[in-house]
């Protein structure tokens, strides 16, 4: 009996967690490219400033 209740609770938790996991995955899919682009812009600016102040 307790095994059945435990399995039922486990299944209920999986059902409750599924939408959260989907939302997290979708959010990550959207924010990862933005974060990578922001890092590239920061690197480009840093490189540009470094090049302008370097002796030639």
N, C-alpha and C positions, 0 to 999 in steps of 0.2 A: 504494500500500500504506500509506504513512504517513498519507495522508488518511483512509483507512478506520479506522486505529487512532485517529487524532485524533477522528474522529466518534464512534467507540465510547466513547472516554473521556469525551467531552462528554455523550453520552447517559447514561453511568453516573453522572456528576456530577449531572445533572438528576434522575435517579431518586433518588439519595441525598439531594439537597437538598429534594425535594418534601415529605416529612414534617416537616422542620424548618420550612419556610415555613408549612405548615398549622398547626403548633403555635404558631408566632409570631402568626399571624393570629387564632387562637382566643384566645390569651392577651391580645392587644390588645383584642379585642372584650369581654372580661370586665373588664380593668383600666381601660379608658378611662372608662366610666361611674362607676366607683368614684373615680377620680382627679378627675373633674369634680365629683362630690358632695362630696368632701373639700375642694376649693377653694371651693365654695359655702358650706360650713359655716364655713370659716376667714373668708371675706368677711363672712358674717352676724355672726359673733362680733365681728370687728373693727368693723363698722358699729354694732353694739349698744353696744360699749364706748365708741366715739366719741360716740354720741348721749347716753349717760349723763353724759359729762364735758363736754359742750358747754354753754356758758351759754345760758340760755333767756330 
